[in-house]
Amino acid sequence: MALVLTAGPATEPLTLGEAKSYLRVDTGDEDTLVSSLITAARVHIETATGRALITQSWSLYLDTWPAGDTVPLALAPLVSVDAVRTYDDQGVATTLSATDYFVDTVSQVPRVVRKSGQIWTPPGQVANGVEIAFTAGYGANATDVPEPLRQAVRLLVAHWFETREDRKSTRLNS
């Protein structure tokens, strides 16, 4: 299984101005650092929670269909499944009809469910023969992200901003 980001978020869940205000930073000297900390904090929160904070596009690749009728997707909240494809032994994609499956955006773990009577076409490609392209996230704007998650980003940015000394040299001098 491989999860590949195909289009990252266009913005972050916290603006540079919001982060600087929270950090009480008045100059532009640290803008590059603060911006990188915002991105790192978002990625950390997304990884820890299995949630995409800002709308982004992903592809889940599987070697074959899992047993049963359900394919769980690794990120919530699910906005849409954009395509379900299988690849033949020549690497040629066949897109399944959206009428062949149901997209569950409500479950805690979003999923694609095979409809009754439908058969998943086995892939011919030996690795990554199934692709599910999907969009996940709370919305395109920072204000779409639930406030507790935005606060988590703020807290991580502040922590990393305040504790950025070189740990290696600190240990060597002890």
Secondary structure, 3 states (H helix, E strand, C coil): CEEEEEECCCCCCCCHHHHHHHHCCCCCCCHHHHHHHHHHHHHHHHHHHCECCCCEEEEEEECCCCCCCEEECCCECEEEEEEEEEECCCCCEEECCHHHEEEECCCCCCEEEECCCCCCCCCCCCCCCEEEEEEECCCCCHHHCCHHHHHHHHHHHHHHHHCCCCHHHHHHCC
